[in-house]
Amino acid sequence: MLADIALPTGAVIATVIRDGQPTVPAPEMRLRPGDELLVVSHAATEQEIHAAFQ
């Protein structure tokens, strides 16, 4: 679930693009292979965000 992903402070998943359609995600949403994320951050580094999905 998205709620289980430990993003760095100041980072938020703003949109999940699934099958070409953007969706405002809910915390209980589960990611599927092929999903694309738009992560917005003012303080986190790109490396920290990538590490959250490893």
WOKAQUI-V510897 format. One record per pair of residues at least 6 apart in sequence whose ideal C-beta (glycine too) atoms are under 8 Angstrom apart, sorted by the first residue. I is the first residue (numbers start at 0). J is the second residue. Records with the same first field share a line. If there is no record, write none. Layout:
I: J ; J
This chain:
0: 26 ; 27 ; 28 ; 29
1: 12 ; 15 ; 24 ; 25 ; 26 ; 27 ; 28 ; 29 ; 30
2: 26 ; 27
4: 12 ; 51 ; 52
5: 51
6: 12 ; 38 ; 43 ; 48 ; 51
7: 40 ; 42 ; 43 ; 44 ; 47 ; 48 ; 51
8: 42 ; 43
9: 40 ; 41 ; 42 ; 43
10: 38 ; 39 ; 40 ; 42 ; 43 ; 47 ; 48 ; 51
11: 38 ; 39 ; 40
12: 24 ; 36 ; 37 ; 38
13: 23 ; 37 ; 38 ; 39
14: 21 ; 22 ; 23 ; 24 ; 36 ; 37
15: 21 ; 22 ; 24 ; 28 ; 30 ; 34 ; 35 ; 36 ; 37
16: 22 ; 34 ; 35 ; 36 ; 37
17: 31 ; 33 ; 34 ; 35
18: 33
21: 37
22: 28
30: 36
38: 48
40: 48
